[in-house]
Amino acid sequence: MKQDLIRFDMKRPPVRTRWFLRPLTWLLSAPEVAAHQAQIKKINAEGLRPPYVLLCNHNAFLDFKVATIATFPHRANYVVAIDGFIGREELLRQVGCICKRKFTTDTMLVRHLRKVIQNGDIAMIYPEARYSLCGTTAVLPDSLGKLCKLLKAPVVTLICHGHHVNSPFWNLHSRGVHPTEAELTQIFTAEELERATAGEVNARILELFRYDDFAWQKQRGIRTPYKKRAEGLHKVLYQCPRCGTEFRMDSAGTELFCRNCGKRWHMTEYGELTALDGETEFSHIPDWYEWERSRVRAEVEAGTYSSGELRVHVDSLPNARRFFRLGEGTMLHDMNGFTVRGVDTDGDPFEMIKTVPSLYSCHIEYEYLGKYGDCVDLNTLDDTWYIYPHGGDFSVTKMALATEELYFAHRRAHGRPCLPGLV
């Protein structure tokens, strides 16, 4: 790839949302929020006004719209991944968005967030940094407590329920779920934050971020009669609990099934799984997902985890204009982390290595934009690579789980155990 490609200007200061765009953000959000009959409950928020830090969970695009309604008419600056800026950079900047490359240590972002607070606005952050794969909390960085202490502003959480079961990451079609719910909770005033340690801030954030959308659906008795509600679920549940075979799961309509042993499960209108024959190993989808994690953890602990070398093509996103085809190559994910190598379209070699301690989690996509297939998204401070494996047996879900388990094991080996859910 040509070396003179313009890179996204990460140093450009954040813009306060233009006054004339604030009503527009409300108008673009209100109809869908109303359609889902979103119930927004405010807790310990009497008299709450900007500036403050707003930490939001992340399950679907509806999260942004609920956050807009919950904070209107106040100005907010949203931290958004660079792929969200494609083809609309200037518009997103003008409504207050701040660009971030996922899972990188970015001191410039901290400066931008300090500026937001100094401006008297809301610094809106999605600390899970990707959509949840099965409607439960993704791992959170333990730097959150330090960041909040540094910003010296009240800390508020916005936890939404129902957005995953309405539009799950593995099949984004809206199911029309209603009502949905959200709690906006002030967990620290500025004075309380000053007295708390970073560890205490982390513990309180983690407490508020515990959620489970499928459990919420069952408790509320909310139906999803969508006839294709199980389609895509095999992307998350890639290993059969009956025969143990990986990468042979599939789905269609309301059923999930194993192409190796033939076992089938029905997904009910209430988001539960029932086996069509024999034992129902996991009725609760997140339990199946966590079982897969335990199997990956066992491979990591035995020192045997490896994706094997996979053929890939790599697309680069140096700026917000469009993806560029970087070239063809190989990807290996093993006990040492990610290694991606290949030759670009100019015939020059390229390489990205992400060691285990450098990456506590990673972003993945299923059938990206409905046409490009499953991929792993790896980042440096000035580039983003979307890496598409093809041929061979693989699951990007397993790679995401392994990334986390490798990092957890590294921490334990160096006497730095993680709190569950916090890295």
TORBADO-574269 format. One line per field, with one value per residue (C-alpha): x, y, z; residue number from 1. Coordinates in steps of 0.02 Angstrom, whole numbers, padded with zeros to 5 digits. Example, Ala and Ser with C-alpha at 12.3 -4.5 7.8 and 13.67 -1.06 7.14 Angstrom:
BEGIN
x = 00615, 00684
y = -00225, -00053
z = 00390, 00357
resi = 1, 2
% end
This chain:
BEGIN
x = 00000, 00061, 00148, 00083, -00099, -00176, -00202, -00351, -00311, -00327, -00255, -00394, -00484, -00663, -00801, -00943, -01103, -01162, -01318, -01415, -01374, -01434, -01619, -01572, -01490, -01651, -01760, -01654, -01663, -01837, -01942, -01848, -01837, -02026, -02057, -01970, -02063, -01897, -01917, -01773, -01756, -01643, -01563, -01471, -01477, -01575, -01491, -01366, -01299, -01144, -00999, -00994, -00927, -01060, -01013, -01133, -01153, -01153, -01268, -01337, -01348, -01505, -01388, -01334, -01513, -01568, -01414, -01457, -01635, -01575, -01453, -01549, -01540, -01363, -01211, -01114, -00956, -00962, -00810, -00836, -00729, -00652, -00760, -00910, -00835, -00824, -00897, -00963, -00814, -00857, -01038, -00987, -00857, -00987, -01107, -00965, -00893, -00714, -00623, -00540, -00451, -00509, -00402, -00256, -00176, -00218, -00157, -00230, -00405, -00375, -00330, -00488, -00596, -00517, -00561, -00742, -00755, -00671, -00802, -00937, -01007, -01039, -00897, -00991, -00888, -00931, -00794, -00836, -00774, -00884, -01057, -01084, -01080, -01221, -01301, -01190, -01052, -00891, -00725, -00687, -00513, -00449, -00390, -00569, -00549, -00390, -00472, -00621, -00507, -00408, -00563, -00623, -00807, -00960, -00969, -01134, -01181, -01315, -01360, -01486, -01586, -01670, -01560, -01468, -01625, -01700, -01550, -01416, -01240, -01251, -01409, -01443, -01622, -01735, -01861, -01970, -01941, -02037, -02032, -01846, -01771, -01623, -01554, -01455, -01365, -01248, -01123, -01002, -01021, -00862, -00834, -00862, -00746, -00607, -00617, -00625, -00476, -00462, -00495, -00655, -00712, -00678, -00773, -00926, -00924, -00910, -01058, -01169, -01109, -01172, -01313, -01387, -01510, -01578, -01609, -01694, -01805, -01857, -01892, -01998, -02088, -02051, -02084, -01984, -02094, -01972, -01967, -01778, -01730, -01597, -01511, -01331, -01324, -01199, -01073, -01070, -01108, -00977, -00946, -01069, -01093, -01153, -01006, -00880, -00846, -00796, -00842, -00982, -01128, -01258, -01429, -01588, -01756, -01783, -01659, -01476, -01395, -01231, -01181, -01067, -01183, -01351, -01416, -01539, -01601, -01754, -01743, -01905, -01993, -01923, -01741, -01713, -01645, -01728, -01654, -01768, -01702, -01611, -01538, -01543, -01363, -01385, -01554, -01475, -01371, -01238, -01207, -01161, -01046, -00959, -00938, -00847, -00738, -00695, -00640, -00529, -00458, -00410, -00314, -00225, -00180, -00113, -00011, -00092, -00204, -00177, -00289, -00167, -00101, -00249, -00251, -00321, -00349, -00323, -00413, -00336, -00429, -00298, -00430, -00619, -00636, -00644, -00557, -00405, -00360, -00191, -00158, -00159, -00067, -00079, -00137, -00085, -00163, -00075, 00005, 00110, -00036, -00079, 00043, -00017, 00100, 00078, 00119, 00027, -00039, 00127, 00223, 00293, 00285, 00173, 00164, 00068, 00112, 00002, 00082, -00023, 00012, -00027, -00208, -00334, -00473, -00509, -00649, -00729, -00866, -00987, -01025, -00962, -01085, -01179, -01057, -00876, -00877, -00812, -00657, -00541, -00505, -00328, -00266, -00113, -00125, -00126, -00206, -00345, -00337, -00492, -00423, -00534, -00486, -00540, -00522, -00488, -00578, -00590, -00705, -00673, -00775, -00648, -00508, -00594, -00615, -00435, -00370, -00450, -00400, -00220, -00215, -00292, -00163, -00022, -00084, -00098, 00077, 00146, 00052, -00081, -00246, -00398, -00564, -00698, -00752, -00612, -00441
y = 00000, 00174, 00252, 00428, 00388, 00523, 00461, 00507, 00665, 00601, 00763, 00876, 00941, 00883, 01001, 01051, 00991, 01131, 01212, 01185, 00998, 00963, 00959, 00851, 00720, 00715, 00700, 00557, 00465, 00495, 00392, 00229, 00257, 00286, 00133, 00024, 00113, 00139, 00168, 00274, 00276, 00403, 00353, 00469, 00598, 00740, 00902, 00812, 00927, 00924, 00909, 00725, 00559, 00444, 00259, 00159, -00026, -00078, -00202, -00117, 00049, 00086, 00119, 00284, 00340, 00303, 00394, 00545, 00553, 00520, 00667, 00791, 00942, 00942, 00931, 00769, 00708, 00525, 00412, 00319, 00188, 00243, 00129, 00231, 00383, 00304, 00423, 00546, 00609, 00793, 00765, 00656, 00782, 00921, 00822, 00797, 00625, 00584, 00449, 00299, 00147, -00002, -00082, 00039, 00143, 00318, 00465, 00586, 00523, 00564, 00743, 00756, 00693, 00819, 00955, 00895, 00908, 01079, 01134, 01087, 00944, 00756, 00637, 00483, 00323, 00143, 00054, -00121, -00055, -00171, -00246, -00385, -00555, -00631, -00490, -00499, -00386, -00385, -00361, -00184, -00106, -00073, 00097, 00161, 00206, 00305, 00392, 00447, 00510, 00608, 00689, 00746, 00750, 00654, 00476, 00414, 00247, 00211, 00026, -00024, -00186, -00267, -00198, -00363, -00471, -00343, -00336, -00463, -00440, -00606, -00558, -00371, -00380, -00287, -00396, -00249, -00287, -00172, -00104, -00087, -00017, 00089, 00154, 00315, 00312, 00438, 00328, 00464, 00650, 00751, 00758, 00572, 00535, 00638, 00535, 00365, 00264, 00208, 00031, 00083, 00173, 00016, -00094, 00020, 00030, -00159, -00179, -00069, -00152, -00326, -00362, -00509, -00471, -00648, -00661, -00490, -00551, -00705, -00606, -00480, -00614, -00524, -00623, -00614, -00701, -00663, -00821, -00815, -00776, -00913, -00875, -00825, -00891, -01024, -00883, -00864, -01045, -01125, -01285, -01427, -01474, -01648, -01709, -01571, -01534, -01356, -01254, -01371, -01280, -01199, -01117, -01085, -01012, -01046, -01191, -01213, -01378, -01474, -01535, -01665, -01761, -01694, -01632, -01487, -01353, -01241, -01058, -01009, -00841, -00803, -00824, -00996, -01154, -01324, -01483, -01569, -01736, -01787, -01672, -01483, -01448, -01259, -01174, -01005, -00943, -00852, -01015, -01103, -00957, -00965, -01154, -01120, -00996, -01130, -01246, -01110, -01075, -01258, -01249, -01092, -01170, -01324, -01213, -01291, -01152, -01111, -01061, -01138, -01033, -00963, -00885, -00709, -00552, -00387, -00222, -00064, 00088, 00226, 00363, 00381, 00383, 00197, 00031, -00007, -00185, -00206, -00379, -00567, -00656, -00769, -00750, -00855, -00836, -00940, -00933, -00784, -00679, -00624, -00629, -00564, -00563, -00542, -00448, -00288, -00239, -00154, -00314, -00253, -00356, -00306, -00368, -00338, -00426, -00409, -00492, -00564, -00423, -00290, -00344, -00382, -00412, -00390, -00334, -00457, -00443, -00571, -00556, -00378, -00261, -00416, -00460, -00471, -00619, -00640, -00544, -00492, -00307, -00263, -00086, 00023, 00208, 00255, 00108, -00020, -00190, -00293, -00470, -00597, -00781, -00896, -01082, -01200, -01216, -01062, -00957, -00773, -00795, -00921, -00800, -00663, -00779, -00839, -00660, -00627, -00792, -00773, -00600, -00663, -00804, -00679, -00570, -00719, -00777, -00606, -00594, -00474, -00569, -00484, -00452, -00552, -00442, -00315, -00313
z = 00000, -00038, 00111, 00076, 00118, 00227, 00405, 00512, 00611, 00789, 00861, 00799, 00956, 00988, 00932, 01047, 00963, 00849, 00919, 00759, 00758, 00934, 00886, 00737, 00849, 00951, 00796, 00728, 00894, 00962, 00839, 00868, 01055, 01056, 00946, 01075, 01217, 01304, 01490, 01556, 01745, 01828, 01993, 02113, 01974, 02052, 02004, 01891, 01757, 01647, 01652, 01693, 01627, 01557, 01543, 01435, 01398, 01216, 01130, 00974, 00882, 00982, 01131, 01052, 01023, 01200, 01266, 01159, 01230, 01408, 01404, 01294, 01285, 01354, 01242, 01237, 01150, 01100, 01085, 00920, 00831, 00668, 00560, 00619, 00533, 00359, 00231, 00362, 00459, 00458, 00509, 00656, 00711, 00707, 00818, 00943, 00903, 00952, 00852, 00935, 00867, 00968, 01104, 01088, 01226, 01165, 01270, 01143, 01184, 01368, 01319, 01215, 01358, 01477, 01352, 01347, 01536, 01535, 01408, 01532, 01427, 01442, 01400, 01335, 01334, 01287, 01387, 01322, 01154, 01049, 01044, 01170, 01084, 01186, 01285, 01439, 01503, 01403, 01494, 01553, 01565, 01741, 01681, 01695, 01879, 01844, 01696, 01800, 01938, 01809, 01734, 01907, 01857, 01918, 01854, 01782, 01704, 01574, 01567, 01434, 01433, 01284, 01146, 01119, 01112, 00993, 00875, 00923, 00858, 00767, 00672, 00671, 00607, 00729, 00820, 00875, 01060, 01177, 01304, 01330, 01489, 01541, 01705, 01712, 01881, 01958, 02050, 02108, 02131, 02101, 02289, 02314, 02169, 02247, 02407, 02320, 02261, 02080, 02139, 02226, 02069, 01966, 02087, 02082, 01892, 01879, 01997, 01887, 01725, 01769, 01648, 01553, 01414, 01396, 01584, 01576, 01433, 01529, 01688, 01593, 01492, 01328, 01169, 01007, 00878, 00736, 00628, 00599, 00777, 00789, 00624, 00654, 00832, 00778, 00754, 00945, 00993, 00881, 00983, 01006, 01190, 01141, 01034, 01074, 00891, 00847, 00693, 00635, 00714, 00601, 00616, 00518, 00565, 00749, 00761, 00804, 00753, 00741, 00569, 00647, 00764, 00704, 00872, 00860, 00980, 00965, 01016, 01100, 01086, 01259, 01206, 01283, 01201, 01211, 01136, 01010, 01072, 01229, 01360, 01348, 01395, 01404, 01401, 01437, 01289, 01395, 01490, 01327, 01283, 01452, 01432, 01269, 01363, 01492, 01351, 01278, 01451, 01468, 01303, 01361, 01529, 01439, 01322, 01168, 01103, 00919, 00775, 00654, 00511, 00414, 00242, 00251, 00153, 00242, 00221, 00294, 00360, 00379, 00371, 00365, 00176, 00139, 00161, 00054, 00006, 00087, 00017, 00045, 00184, 00335, 00515, 00664, 00835, 00967, 01139, 01081, 01019, 00841, 00696, 00527, 00378, 00192, 00033, -00014, -00184, -00226, -00190, -00024, 00136, 00280, 00459, 00620, 00782, 00935, 01086, 01226, 01353, 01222, 01193, 01329, 01204, 01019, 00907, 00786, 00656, 00587, 00400, 00403, 00314, 00260, 00122, 00179, 00299, 00476, 00526, 00665, 00686, 00745, 00771, 00790, 00833, 00649, 00559, 00574, 00489, 00455, 00434, 00346, 00363, 00223, 00202, 00346, 00512, 00622, 00729, 00761, 00921, 00984, 00939, 01041, 01190, 01175, 01168, 01337, 01415, 01356, 01435, 01598, 01605, 01574, 01717, 01835, 01789, 01837, 02002, 01937, 01944, 01867, 01950, 01857, 01712, 01738, 01655
resi = 1, 2, 3, 4, 5, 6, 7, 8, 9, 10, 11, 12, 13, 14, 15, 16, 17, 18, 19, 20, 21, 22, 23, 24, 25, 26, 27, 28, 29, 30, 31, 32, 33, 34, 35, 36, 37, 38, 39, 40, 41, 42, 43, 44, 45, 46, 47, 48, 49, 50, 51, 52, 53, 54, 55, 56, 57, 58, 59, 60, 61, 62, 63, 64, 65, 66, 67, 68, 69, 70, 71, 72, 73, 74, 75, 76, 77, 78, 79, 80, 81, 82, 83, 84, 85, 86, 87, 88, 89, 90, 91, 92, 93, 94, 95, 96, 97, 98, 99, 100, 101, 102, 103, 104, 105, 106, 107, 108, 109, 110, 111, 112, 113, 114, 115, 116, 117, 118, 119, 120, 121, 122, 123, 124, 125, 126, 127, 128, 129, 130, 131, 132, 133, 134, 135, 136, 137, 138, 139, 140, 141, 142, 143, 144, 145, 146, 147, 148, 149, 150, 151, 152, 153, 154, 155, 156, 157, 158, 159, 160, 161, 162, 163, 164, 165, 166, 167, 168, 169, 170, 171, 172, 173, 174, 175, 176, 177, 178, 179, 180, 181, 182, 183, 184, 185, 186, 187, 188, 189, 190, 191, 192, 193, 194, 195, 196, 197, 198, 199, 200, 201, 202, 203, 204, 205, 206, 207, 208, 209, 210, 211, 212, 213, 214, 215, 216, 217, 218, 219, 220, 221, 222, 223, 224, 225, 226, 227, 228, 229, 230, 231, 232, 233, 234, 235, 236, 237, 238, 239, 240, 241, 242, 243, 244, 245, 246, 247, 248, 249, 250, 251, 252, 253, 254, 255, 256, 257, 258, 259, 260, 261, 262, 263, 264, 265, 266, 267, 268, 269, 270, 271, 272, 273, 274, 275, 276, 277, 278, 279, 280, 281, 282, 283, 284, 285, 286, 287, 288, 289, 290, 291, 292, 293, 294, 295, 296, 297, 298, 299, 300, 301, 302, 303, 304, 305, 306, 307, 308, 309, 310, 311, 312, 313, 314, 315, 316, 317, 318, 319, 320, 321, 322, 323, 324, 325, 326, 327, 328, 329, 330, 331, 332, 333, 334, 335, 336, 337, 338, 339, 340, 341, 342, 343, 344, 345, 346, 347, 348, 349, 350, 351, 352, 353, 354, 355, 356, 357, 358, 359, 360, 361, 362, 363, 364, 365, 366, 367, 368, 369, 370, 371, 372, 373, 374, 375, 376, 377, 378, 379, 380, 381, 382, 383, 384, 385, 386, 387, 388, 389, 390, 391, 392, 393, 394, 395, 396, 397, 398, 399, 400, 401, 402, 403, 404, 405, 406, 407, 408, 409, 410, 411, 412, 413, 414, 415, 416, 417, 418, 419, 420, 421, 422, 423
% end
